[in-house]
Amino acid sequence: MFCVSLLLNFCGTRAKLPRIIGGVEAALGRWPWQVSLYYSNRHTCGGSIITSQWVVTAAHSQTNLCALAHDRK
């Protein structure tokens, strides 16, 4: 019974990989519509520029943000 319960904790769960397999680092400017959202100097999520003032990203990417209170680089 103990062995079965251990296996059930991992069954159907994919291992998280630290990078994209076979991927390479993109050159700066290669994908100009892509953005990287940072919090405390760490990448937290990606997004896409949809207008000169808007970026679309996943809703779960950021919490407790105040609109128009952030810098863009």
mmCIF file of the N, C-alpha and C atoms, coordinates in Angstrom:
data_MODEL
# 
_entry.id   MODEL 
# 
loop_
_atom_site.group_PDB 
_atom_site.id 
_atom_site.type_symbol 
_atom_site.label_atom_id 
_atom_site.label_alt_id 
_atom_site.label_comp_id 
_atom_site.label_asym_id 
_atom_site.label_entity_id 
_atom_site.label_seq_id 
_atom_site.pdbx_PDB_ins_code 
_atom_site.Cartn_x 
_atom_site.Cartn_y 
_atom_site.Cartn_z 
_atom_site.occupancy 
_atom_site.B_iso_or_equiv 
_atom_site.pdbx_formal_charge 
_atom_site.auth_seq_id 
_atom_site.auth_comp_id 
_atom_site.auth_asym_id 
_atom_site.auth_atom_id 
_atom_site.pdbx_PDB_model_num 
ATOM 1   N N  . MET A 1 1  ? 0.822  -1.186 0.000   1.00 0.00 ? 1  MET A N  1 
ATOM 2   C CA . MET A 1 1  ? 0.000  0.000  0.000   1.00 0.00 ? 1  MET A CA 1 
ATOM 3   C C  . MET A 1 1  ? 0.871  1.257  0.000   1.00 0.00 ? 1  MET A C  1 
ATOM 4   N N  . PHE A 1 2  ? 1.966  1.236  0.742   1.00 0.00 ? 2  PHE A N  1 
ATOM 5   C CA . PHE A 1 2  ? 2.866  2.384  0.815   1.00 0.00 ? 2  PHE A CA 1 
ATOM 6   C C  . PHE A 1 2  ? 3.459  2.702  -0.558  1.00 0.00 ? 2  PHE A C  1 
ATOM 7   N N  . CYS A 1 3  ? 3.900  1.683  -1.298  1.00 0.00 ? 3  CYS A N  1 
ATOM 8   C CA . CYS A 1 3  ? 4.486  1.886  -2.626  1.00 0.00 ? 3  CYS A CA 1 
ATOM 9   C C  . CYS A 1 3  ? 3.471  2.481  -3.586  1.00 0.00 ? 3  CYS A C  1 
ATOM 10  N N  . VAL A 1 4  ? 2.240  2.018  -3.524  1.00 0.00 ? 4  VAL A N  1 
ATOM 11  C CA . VAL A 1 4  ? 1.194  2.513  -4.415  1.00 0.00 ? 4  VAL A CA 1 
ATOM 12  C C  . VAL A 1 4  ? 0.935  3.992  -4.154  1.00 0.00 ? 4  VAL A C  1 
ATOM 13  N N  . SER A 1 5  ? 0.866  4.392  -2.887  1.00 0.00 ? 5  SER A N  1 
ATOM 14  C CA . SER A 1 5  ? 0.599  5.799  -2.582  1.00 0.00 ? 5  SER A CA 1 
ATOM 15  C C  . SER A 1 5  ? 1.747  6.698  -3.041  1.00 0.00 ? 5  SER A C  1 
ATOM 16  N N  . LEU A 1 6  ? 2.979  6.214  -2.992  1.00 0.00 ? 6  LEU A N  1 
ATOM 17  C CA . LEU A 1 6  ? 4.107  6.994  -3.496  1.00 0.00 ? 6  LEU A CA 1 
ATOM 18  C C  . LEU A 1 6  ? 4.013  7.182  -5.002  1.00 0.00 ? 6  LEU A C  1 
ATOM 19  N N  . LEU A 1 7  ? 3.642  6.140  -5.705  1.00 0.00 ? 7  LEU A N  1 
ATOM 20  C CA . LEU A 1 7  ? 3.526  6.217  -7.158  1.00 0.00 ? 7  LEU A CA 1 
ATOM 21  C C  . LEU A 1 7  ? 2.400  7.144  -7.578  1.00 0.00 ? 7  LEU A C  1 
ATOM 22  N N  . LEU A 1 8  ? 1.311  7.166  -6.841  1.00 0.00 ? 8  LEU A N  1 
ATOM 23  C CA . LEU A 1 8  ? 0.180  8.010  -7.199  1.00 0.00 ? 8  LEU A CA 1 
ATOM 24  C C  . LEU A 1 8  ? 0.519  9.494  -7.104  1.00 0.00 ? 8  LEU A C  1 
ATOM 25  N N  . ASN A 1 9  ? 1.448  9.851  -6.244  1.00 0.00 ? 9  ASN A N  1 
ATOM 26  C CA . ASN A 1 9  ? 1.846  11.252 -6.136  1.00 0.00 ? 9  ASN A CA 1 
ATOM 27  C C  . ASN A 1 9  ? 2.535  11.754 -7.398  1.00 0.00 ? 9  ASN A C  1 
ATOM 28  N N  . PHE A 1 10 ? 3.143  10.868 -8.172  1.00 0.00 ? 10 PHE A N  1 
ATOM 29  C CA . PHE A 1 10 ? 3.882  11.269 -9.359  1.00 0.00 ? 10 PHE A CA 1 
ATOM 30  C C  . PHE A 1 10 ? 3.209  10.840 -10.656 1.00 0.00 ? 10 PHE A C  1 
ATOM 31  N N  . CYS A 1 11 ? 2.222  10.012 -10.593 1.00 0.00 ? 11 CYS A N  1 
ATOM 32  C CA . CYS A 1 11 ? 1.560  9.487  -11.782 1.00 0.00 ? 11 CYS A CA 1 
ATOM 33  C C  . CYS A 1 11 ? 0.912  10.621 -12.580 1.00 0.00 ? 11 CYS A C  1 
ATOM 34  N N  . GLY A 1 12 ? 1.232  10.714 -13.842 1.00 0.00 ? 12 GLY A N  1 
ATOM 35  C CA . GLY A 1 12 ? 0.639  11.726 -14.702 1.00 0.00 ? 12 GLY A CA 1 
ATOM 36  C C  . GLY A 1 12 ? 1.242  13.109 -14.550 1.00 0.00 ? 12 GLY A C  1 
ATOM 37  N N  . THR A 1 13 ? 2.292  13.240 -13.769 1.00 0.00 ? 13 THR A N  1 
ATOM 38  C CA . THR A 1 13 ? 2.935  14.535 -13.563 1.00 0.00 ? 13 THR A CA 1 
ATOM 39  C C  . THR A 1 13 ? 4.220  14.590 -14.370 1.00 0.00 ? 13 THR A C  1 
ATOM 40  N N  . ARG A 1 14 ? 4.299  15.577 -15.260 1.00 0.00 ? 14 ARG A N  1 
ATOM 41  C CA . ARG A 1 14 ? 5.504  15.740 -16.064 1.00 0.00 ? 14 ARG A CA 1 
ATOM 42  C C  . ARG A 1 14 ? 6.602  16.402 -15.254 1.00 0.00 ? 14 ARG A C  1 
ATOM 43  N N  . ALA A 1 15 ? 7.813  15.977 -15.485 1.00 0.00 ? 15 ALA A N  1 
ATOM 44  C CA . ALA A 1 15 ? 8.958  16.613 -14.823 1.00 0.00 ? 15 ALA A CA 1 
ATOM 45  C C  . ALA A 1 15 ? 9.165  18.002 -15.422 1.00 0.00 ? 15 ALA A C  1 
ATOM 46  N N  . LYS A 1 16 ? 9.464  18.982 -14.585 1.00 0.00 ? 16 LYS A N  1 
ATOM 47  C CA . LYS A 1 16 ? 9.746  20.329 -15.074 1.00 0.00 ? 16 LYS A CA 1 
ATOM 48  C C  . LYS A 1 16 ? 11.172 20.375 -15.586 1.00 0.00 ? 16 LYS A C  1 
ATOM 49  N N  . LEU A 1 17 ? 11.322 20.920 -16.775 1.00 0.00 ? 17 LEU A N  1 
ATOM 50  C CA . LEU A 1 17 ? 12.641 21.040 -17.376 1.00 0.00 ? 17 LEU A CA 1 
ATOM 51  C C  . LEU A 1 17 ? 13.090 22.493 -17.286 1.00 0.00 ? 17 LEU A C  1 
ATOM 52  N N  . PRO A 1 18 ? 14.368 22.731 -17.053 1.00 0.00 ? 18 PRO A N  1 
ATOM 53  C CA . PRO A 1 18 ? 14.855 24.090 -16.879 1.00 0.00 ? 18 PRO A CA 1 
ATOM 54  C C  . PRO A 1 18 ? 14.957 24.896 -18.175 1.00 0.00 ? 18 PRO A C  1 
ATOM 55  N N  . ARG A 1 19 ? 14.777 24.260 -19.321 1.00 0.00 ? 19 ARG A N  1 
ATOM 56  C CA . ARG A 1 19 ? 14.902 24.972 -20.591 1.00 0.00 ? 19 ARG A CA 1 
ATOM 57  C C  . ARG A 1 19 ? 14.128 24.229 -21.671 1.00 0.00 ? 19 ARG A C  1 
ATOM 58  N N  . ILE A 1 20 ? 14.034 24.826 -22.822 1.00 0.00 ? 20 ILE A N  1 
ATOM 59  C CA . ILE A 1 20 ? 13.395 24.184 -23.963 1.00 0.00 ? 20 ILE A CA 1 
ATOM 60  C C  . ILE A 1 20 ? 14.431 23.285 -24.621 1.00 0.00 ? 20 ILE A C  1 
ATOM 61  N N  . ILE A 1 21 ? 14.082 22.032 -24.817 1.00 0.00 ? 21 ILE A N  1 
ATOM 62  C CA . ILE A 1 21 ? 15.006 21.076 -25.425 1.00 0.00 ? 21 ILE A CA 1 
ATOM 63  C C  . ILE A 1 21 ? 15.275 21.481 -26.871 1.00 0.00 ? 21 ILE A C  1 
ATOM 64  N N  . GLY A 1 22 ? 16.529 21.593 -27.216 1.00 0.00 ? 22 GLY A N  1 
ATOM 65  C CA . GLY A 1 22 ? 16.907 21.959 -28.582 1.00 0.00 ? 22 GLY A CA 1 
ATOM 66  C C  . GLY A 1 22 ? 16.770 23.448 -28.869 1.00 0.00 ? 22 GLY A C  1 
ATOM 67  N N  . GLY A 1 23 ? 16.360 24.231 -27.874 1.00 0.00 ? 23 GLY A N  1 
ATOM 68  C CA . GLY A 1 23 ? 16.184 25.660 -28.072 1.00 0.00 ? 23 GLY A CA 1 
ATOM 69  C C  . GLY A 1 23 ? 17.504 26.410 -28.025 1.00 0.00 ? 23 GLY A C  1 
ATOM 70  N N  . VAL A 1 24 ? 17.491 27.584 -28.595 1.00 0.00 ? 24 VAL A N  1 
ATOM 71  C CA . VAL A 1 24 ? 18.661 28.453 -28.556 1.00 0.00 ? 24 VAL A CA 1 
ATOM 72  C C  . VAL A 1 24 ? 18.220 29.842 -28.109 1.00 0.00 ? 24 VAL A C  1 
ATOM 73  N N  . GLU A 1 25 ? 19.146 30.590 -27.542 1.00 0.00 ? 25 GLU A N  1 
ATOM 74  C CA . GLU A 1 25 ? 18.838 31.946 -27.106 1.00 0.00 ? 25 GLU A CA 1 
ATOM 75  C C  . GLU A 1 25 ? 18.586 32.830 -28.323 1.00 0.00 ? 25 GLU A C  1 
ATOM 76  N N  . ALA A 1 26 ? 17.502 33.581 -28.278 1.00 0.00 ? 26 ALA A N  1 
ATOM 77  C CA . ALA A 1 26 ? 17.148 34.454 -29.400 1.00 0.00 ? 26 ALA A CA 1 
ATOM 78  C C  . ALA A 1 26 ? 18.016 35.703 -29.392 1.00 0.00 ? 26 ALA A C  1 
ATOM 79  N N  . ALA A 1 27 ? 18.344 36.163 -30.573 1.00 0.00 ? 27 ALA A N  1 
ATOM 80  C CA . ALA A 1 27 ? 19.091 37.415 -30.704 1.00 0.00 ? 27 ALA A CA 1 
ATOM 81  C C  . ALA A 1 27 ? 18.177 38.580 -30.335 1.00 0.00 ? 27 ALA A C  1 
ATOM 82  N N  . LEU A 1 28 ? 18.734 39.594 -29.701 1.00 0.00 ? 28 LEU A N  1 
ATOM 83  C CA . LEU A 1 28 ? 17.981 40.772 -29.315 1.00 0.00 ? 28 LEU A CA 1 
ATOM 84  C C  . LEU A 1 28 ? 17.314 41.390 -30.546 1.00 0.00 ? 28 LEU A C  1 
ATOM 85  N N  . GLY A 1 29 ? 16.011 41.593 -30.484 1.00 0.00 ? 29 GLY A N  1 
ATOM 86  C CA . GLY A 1 29 ? 15.267 42.181 -31.592 1.00 0.00 ? 29 GLY A CA 1 
ATOM 87  C C  . GLY A 1 29 ? 14.722 41.182 -32.592 1.00 0.00 ? 29 GLY A C  1 
ATOM 88  N N  . ARG A 1 30 ? 15.052 39.902 -32.436 1.00 0.00 ? 30 ARG A N  1 
ATOM 89  C CA . ARG A 1 30 ? 14.584 38.876 -33.385 1.00 0.00 ? 30 ARG A CA 1 
ATOM 90  C C  . ARG A 1 30 ? 13.070 38.717 -33.336 1.00 0.00 ? 30 ARG A C  1 
ATOM 91  N N  . TRP A 1 31 ? 12.479 38.831 -32.187 1.00 0.00 ? 31 TRP A N  1 
ATOM 92  C CA . TRP A 1 31 ? 11.029 38.715 -32.001 1.00 0.00 ? 31 TRP A CA 1 
ATOM 93  C C  . TRP A 1 31 ? 10.551 39.990 -31.305 1.00 0.00 ? 31 TRP A C  1 
ATOM 94  N N  . PRO A 1 32 ? 10.451 41.099 -32.023 1.00 0.00 ? 32 PRO A N  1 
ATOM 95  C CA . PRO A 1 32 ? 10.221 42.409 -31.405 1.00 0.00 ? 32 PRO A CA 1 
ATOM 96  C C  . PRO A 1 32 ? 8.878  42.578 -30.702 1.00 0.00 ? 32 PRO A C  1 
ATOM 97  N N  . TRP A 1 33 ? 7.932  41.709 -30.935 1.00 0.00 ? 33 TRP A N  1 
ATOM 98  C CA . TRP A 1 33 ? 6.622  41.805 -30.273 1.00 0.00 ? 33 TRP A CA 1 
ATOM 99  C C  . TRP A 1 33 ? 6.579  41.042 -28.952 1.00 0.00 ? 33 TRP A C  1 
ATOM 100 N N  . GLN A 1 34 ? 7.622  40.308 -28.642 1.00 0.00 ? 34 GLN A N  1 
ATOM 101 C CA . GLN A 1 34 ? 7.680  39.545 -27.389 1.00 0.00 ? 34 GLN A CA 1 
ATOM 102 C C  . GLN A 1 34 ? 8.253  40.409 -26.268 1.00 0.00 ? 34 GLN A C  1 
ATOM 103 N N  . VAL A 1 35 ? 7.707  40.247 -25.066 1.00 0.00 ? 35 VAL A N  1 
ATOM 104 C CA . VAL A 1 35 ? 8.220  40.970 -23.903 1.00 0.00 ? 35 VAL A CA 1 
ATOM 105 C C  . VAL A 1 35 ? 8.506  39.988 -22.780 1.00 0.00 ? 35 VAL A C  1 
ATOM 106 N N  . SER A 1 36 ? 9.339  40.414 -21.870 1.00 0.00 ? 36 SER A N  1 
ATOM 107 C CA . SER A 1 36 ? 9.634  39.646 -20.668 1.00 0.00 ? 36 SER A CA 1 
ATOM 108 C C  . SER A 1 36 ? 9.238  40.508 -19.480 1.00 0.00 ? 36 SER A C  1 
ATOM 109 N N  . LEU A 1 37 ? 8.351  40.007 -18.638 1.00 0.00 ? 37 LEU A N  1 
ATOM 110 C CA . LEU A 1 37 ? 7.911  40.739 -17.460 1.00 0.00 ? 37 LEU A CA 1 
ATOM 111 C C  . LEU A 1 37 ? 8.790  40.350 -16.283 1.00 0.00 ? 37 LEU A C  1 
ATOM 112 N N  . TYR A 1 38 ? 9.322  41.344 -15.618 1.00 0.00 ? 38 TYR A N  1 
ATOM 113 C CA . TYR A 1 38 ? 10.230 41.132 -14.494 1.00 0.00 ? 38 TYR A CA 1 
ATOM 114 C C  . TYR A 1 38 ? 9.614  41.644 -13.203 1.00 0.00 ? 38 TYR A C  1 
ATOM 115 N N  . TYR A 1 39 ? 9.920  40.960 -12.116 1.00 0.00 ? 39 TYR A N  1 
ATOM 116 C CA . TYR A 1 39 ? 9.563  41.402 -10.777 1.00 0.00 ? 39 TYR A CA 1 
ATOM 117 C C  . TYR A 1 39 ? 10.752 41.087 -9.885  1.00 0.00 ? 39 TYR A C  1 
ATOM 118 N N  . SER A 1 40 ? 11.249 42.074 -9.172  1.00 0.00 ? 40 SER A N  1 
ATOM 119 C CA . SER A 1 40 ? 12.440 41.915 -8.324  1.00 0.00 ? 40 SER A CA 1 
ATOM 120 C C  . SER A 1 40 ? 13.615 41.334 -9.107  1.00 0.00 ? 40 SER A C  1 
ATOM 121 N N  . ASN A 1 41 ? 13.830 41.866 -10.293 1.00 0.00 ? 41 ASN A N  1 
ATOM 122 C CA . ASN A 1 41 ? 14.930 41.455 -11.173 1.00 0.00 ? 41 ASN A CA 1 
ATOM 123 C C  . ASN A 1 41 ? 14.879 39.998 -11.601 1.00 0.00 ? 41 ASN A C  1 
ATOM 124 N N  . ARG A 1 42 ? 13.676 39.405 -11.616 1.00 0.00 ? 42 ARG A N  1 
ATOM 125 C CA . ARG A 1 42 ? 13.498 38.021 -12.088 1.00 0.00 ? 42 ARG A CA 1 
ATOM 126 C C  . ARG A 1 42 ? 12.416 37.970 -13.142 1.00 0.00 ? 42 ARG A C  1 
ATOM 127 N N  . HIS A 1 43 ? 12.659 37.208 -14.191 1.00 0.00 ? 43 HIS A N  1 
ATOM 128 C CA . HIS A 1 43 ? 11.637 36.994 -15.213 1.00 0.00 ? 43 HIS A CA 1 
ATOM 129 C C  . HIS A 1 43 ? 10.467 36.260 -14.570 1.00 0.00 ? 43 HIS A C  1 
ATOM 130 N N  . THR A 1 44 ? 9.266  36.790 -14.721 1.00 0.00 ? 44 THR A N  1 
ATOM 131 C CA . THR A 1 44 ? 8.090  36.141 -14.140 1.00 0.00 ? 44 THR A CA 1 
ATOM 132 C C  . THR A 1 44 ? 7.137  35.611 -15.192 1.00 0.00 ? 44 THR A C  1 
ATOM 133 N N  . CYS A 1 45 ? 7.121  36.232 -16.361 1.00 0.00 ? 45 CYS A N  1 
ATOM 134 C CA . CYS A 1 45 ? 6.182  35.800 -17.395 1.00 0.00 ? 45 CYS A CA 1 
ATOM 135 C C  . CYS A 1 45 ? 6.553  36.473 -18.708 1.00 0.00 ? 45 CYS A C  1 
ATOM 136 N N  . GLY A 1 46 ? 6.030  35.943 -19.775 1.00 0.00 ? 46 GLY A N  1 
ATOM 137 C CA . GLY A 1 46 ? 6.207  36.549 -21.085 1.00 0.00 ? 46 GLY A CA 1 
ATOM 138 C C  . GLY A 1 46 ? 4.905  37.165 -21.557 1.00 0.00 ? 46 GLY A C  1 
ATOM 139 N N  . GLY A 1 47 ? 4.979  37.945 -22.597 1.00 0.00 ? 47 GLY A N  1 
ATOM 140 C CA . GLY A 1 47 ? 3.788  38.560 -23.162 1.00 0.00 ? 47 GLY A CA 1 
ATOM 141 C C  . GLY A 1 47 ? 4.044  38.974 -24.594 1.00 0.00 ? 47 GLY A C  1 
ATOM 142 N N  . SER A 1 48 ? 2.991  39.508 -25.219 1.00 0.00 ? 48 SER A N  1 
ATOM 143 C CA . SER A 1 48 ? 3.090  39.987 -26.593 1.00 0.00 ? 48 SER A CA 1 
ATOM 144 C C  . SER A 1 48 ? 2.549  41.401 -26.683 1.00 0.00 ? 48 SER A C  1 
ATOM 145 N N  . ILE A 1 49 ? 3.255  42.261 -27.398 1.00 0.00 ? 49 ILE A N  1 
ATOM 146 C CA . ILE A 1 49 ? 2.794  43.628 -27.615 1.00 0.00 ? 49 ILE A CA 1 
ATOM 147 C C  . ILE A 1 49 ? 1.644  43.577 -28.611 1.00 0.00 ? 49 ILE A C  1 
ATOM 148 N N  . ILE A 1 50 ? 0.503  44.194 -28.247 1.00 0.00 ? 50 ILE A N  1 
ATOM 149 C CA . ILE A 1 50 ? -0.633 44.206 -29.174 1.00 0.00 ? 50 ILE A CA 1 
ATOM 150 C C  . ILE A 1 50 ? -0.936 45.614 -29.694 1.00 0.00 ? 50 ILE A C  1 
ATOM 151 N N  . THR A 1 51 ? -0.518 46.652 -28.988 1.00 0.00 ? 51 THR A N  1 
ATOM 152 C CA . THR A 1 51 ? -0.572 48.038 -29.464 1.00 0.00 ? 51 THR A CA 1 
ATOM 153 C C  . THR A 1 51 ? 0.621  48.763 -28.852 1.00 0.00 ? 51 THR A C  1 
ATOM 154 N N  . SER A 1 52 ? 0.731  50.042 -29.142 1.00 0.00 ? 52 SER A N  1 
ATOM 155 C CA . SER A 1 52 ? 1.853  50.809 -28.592 1.00 0.00 ? 52 SER A CA 1 
ATOM 156 C C  . SER A 1 52 ? 1.766  50.976 -27.081 1.00 0.00 ? 52 SER A C  1 
ATOM 157 N N  . GLN A 1 53 ? 0.597  50.702 -26.489 1.00 0.00 ? 53 GLN A N  1 
ATOM 158 C CA . GLN A 1 53 ? 0.430  50.876 -25.044 1.00 0.00 ? 53 GLN A CA 1 
ATOM 159 C C  . GLN A 1 53 ? -0.030 49.622 -24.308 1.00 0.00 ? 53 GLN A C  1 
ATOM 160 N N  . TRP A 1 54 ? -0.232 48.513 -25.013 1.00 0.00 ? 54 TRP A N  1 
ATOM 161 C CA . TRP A 1 54 ? -0.787 47.315 -24.366 1.00 0.00 ? 54 TRP A CA 1 
ATOM 162 C C  . TRP A 1 54 ? 0.039  46.069 -24.649 1.00 0.00 ? 54 TRP A C  1 
ATOM 163 N N  . VAL A 1 55 ? 0.187  45.264 -23.594 1.00 0.00 ? 55 VAL A N  1 
ATOM 164 C CA . VAL A 1 55 ? 0.824  43.949 -23.676 1.00 0.00 ? 55 VAL A CA 1 
ATOM 165 C C  . VAL A 1 55 ? -0.179 42.933 -23.159 1.00 0.00 ? 55 VAL A C  1 
ATOM 166 N N  . VAL A 1 56 ? -0.354 41.842 -23.885 1.00 0.00 ? 56 VAL A N  1 
ATOM 167 C CA . VAL A 1 56 ? -1.247 40.776 -23.421 1.00 0.00 ? 56 VAL A CA 1 
ATOM 168 C C  . VAL A 1 56 ? -0.390 39.656 -22.837 1.00 0.00 ? 56 VAL A C  1 
ATOM 169 N N  . THR A 1 57 ? -0.837 39.116 -21.705 1.00 0.00 ? 57 THR A N  1 
ATOM 170 C CA . THR A 1 57 ? -0.134 38.036 -21.025 1.00 0.00 ? 57 THR A CA 1 
ATOM 171 C C  . THR A 1 57 ? -1.168 37.181 -20.314 1.00 0.00 ? 57 THR A C  1 
ATOM 172 N N  . ALA A 1 58 ? -0.749 36.100 -19.717 1.00 0.00 ? 58 ALA A N  1 
ATOM 173 C CA . ALA A 1 58 ? -1.666 35.233 -18.978 1.00 0.00 ? 58 ALA A CA 1 
ATOM 174 C C  . ALA A 1 58 ? -2.125 35.935 -17.696 1.00 0.00 ? 58 ALA A C  1 
ATOM 175 N N  . ALA A 1 59 ? -3.379 35.742 -17.335 1.00 0.00 ? 59 ALA A N  1 
ATOM 176 C CA . ALA A 1 59 ? -3.952 36.405 -16.157 1.00 0.00 ? 59 ALA A CA 1 
ATOM 177 C C  . ALA A 1 59 ? -3.225 36.021 -14.874 1.00 0.00 ? 59 ALA A C  1 
ATOM 178 N N  . HIS A 1 60 ? -2.725 34.809 -14.802 1.00 0.00 ? 60 HIS A N  1 
ATOM 179 C CA . HIS A 1 60 ? -2.065 34.360 -13.573 1.00 0.00 ? 60 HIS A CA 1 
ATOM 180 C C  . HIS A 1 60 ? -0.619 34.859 -13.458 1.00 0.00 ? 60 HIS A C  1 
ATOM 181 N N  . SER A 1 61 ? -0.129 35.529 -14.483 1.00 0.00 ? 61 SER A N  1 
ATOM 182 C CA . SER A 1 61 ? 1.270  35.961 -14.478 1.00 0.00 ? 61 SER A CA 1 
ATOM 183 C C  . SER A 1 61 ? 1.582  37.003 -13.419 1.00 0.00 ? 61 SER A C  1 
ATOM 184 N N  . GLN A 1 62 ? 0.684  37.916 -13.190 1.00 0.00 ? 62 GLN A N  1 
ATOM 185 C CA . GLN A 1 62 ? 0.940  39.015 -12.265 1.00 0.00 ? 62 GLN A CA 1 
ATOM 186 C C  . GLN A 1 62 ? -0.232 39.167 -11.304 1.00 0.00 ? 62 GLN A C  1 
ATOM 187 N N  . THR A 1 63 ? 0.067  39.490 -10.078 1.00 0.00 ? 63 THR A N  1 
ATOM 188 C CA . THR A 1 63 ? -0.973 39.781 -9.095  1.00 0.00 ? 63 THR A CA 1 
ATOM 189 C C  . THR A 1 63 ? -0.614 41.063 -8.361  1.00 0.00 ? 63 THR A C  1 
ATOM 190 N N  . ASN A 1 64 ? -1.603 41.723 -7.833  1.00 0.00 ? 64 ASN A N  1 
ATOM 191 C CA . ASN A 1 64 ? -1.417 42.948 -7.046  1.00 0.00 ? 64 ASN A CA 1 
ATOM 192 C C  . ASN A 1 64 ? -0.671 44.044 -7.800  1.00 0.00 ? 64 ASN A C  1 
ATOM 193 N N  . LEU A 1 65 ? -0.991 44.213 -9.077  1.00 0.00 ? 65 LEU A N  1 
ATOM 194 C CA . LEU A 1 65 ? -0.364 45.270 -9.863  1.00 0.00 ? 65 LEU A CA 1 
ATOM 195 C C  . LEU A 1 65 ? -1.260 46.496 -9.901  1.00 0.00 ? 65 LEU A C  1 
ATOM 196 N N  . CYS A 1 66 ? -0.651 47.641 -9.946  1.00 0.00 ? 66 CYS A N  1 
ATOM 197 C CA . CYS A 1 66 ? -1.368 48.905 -10.086 1.00 0.00 ? 66 CYS A CA 1 
ATOM 198 C C  . CYS A 1 66 ? -1.133 49.399 -11.510 1.00 0.00 ? 66 CYS A C  1 
ATOM 199 N N  . ALA A 1 67 ? -2.195 49.590 -12.272 1.00 0.00 ? 67 ALA A N  1 
ATOM 200 C CA . ALA A 1 67 ? -2.067 50.015 -13.662 1.00 0.00 ? 67 ALA A CA 1 
ATOM 201 C C  . ALA A 1 67 ? -1.315 51.339 -13.762 1.00 0.00 ? 67 ALA A C  1 
ATOM 202 N N  . LEU A 1 68 ? -0.476 51.441 -14.762 1.00 0.00 ? 68 LEU A N  1 
ATOM 203 C CA . LEU A 1 68 ? 0.304  52.640 -15.083 1.00 0.00 ? 68 LEU A CA 1 
ATOM 204 C C  . LEU A 1 68 ? 1.366  52.996 -14.048 1.00 0.00 ? 68 LEU A C  1 
ATOM 205 N N  . ALA A 1 69 ? 1.685  52.088 -13.151 1.00 0.00 ? 69 ALA A N  1 
ATOM 206 C CA . ALA A 1 69 ? 2.676  52.380 -12.114 1.00 0.00 ? 69 ALA A CA 1 
ATOM 207 C C  . ALA A 1 69 ? 4.007  51.683 -12.366 1.00 0.00 ? 69 ALA A C  1 
ATOM 208 N N  . HIS A 1 70 ? 4.231  51.219 -13.586 1.00 0.00 ? 70 HIS A N  1 
ATOM 209 C CA . HIS A 1 70 ? 5.414  50.411 -13.853 1.00 0.00 ? 70 HIS A CA 1 
ATOM 210 C C  . HIS A 1 70 ? 6.210  50.975 -15.013 1.00 0.00 ? 70 HIS A C  1 
ATOM 211 N N  . ASP A 1 71 ? 7.491  50.763 -14.963 1.00 0.00 ? 71 ASP A N  1 
ATOM 212 C CA . ASP A 1 71 ? 8.389  51.251 -16.003 1.00 0.00 ? 71 ASP A CA 1 
ATOM 213 C C  . ASP A 1 71 ? 8.454  50.268 -17.153 1.00 0.00 ? 71 ASP A C  1 
ATOM 214 N N  . ARG A 1 72 ? 8.689  50.790 -18.319 1.00 0.00 ? 72 ARG A N  1 
ATOM 215 C CA . ARG A 1 72 ? 8.964  49.917 -19.456 1.00 0.00 ? 72 ARG A CA 1 
ATOM 216 C C  . ARG A 1 72 ? 10.353 50.244 -19.960 1.00 0.00 ? 72 ARG A C  1 
ATOM 217 N N  . LYS A 1 73 ? 11.025 49.244 -20.451 1.00 0.00 ? 73 LYS A N  1 
ATOM 218 C CA . LYS A 1 73 ? 12.409 49.423 -20.910 1.00 0.00 ? 73 LYS A CA 1 
ATOM 219 C C  . LYS A 1 73 ? 12.509 49.059 -22.370 1.00 0.00 ? 73 LYS A C  1 
# 
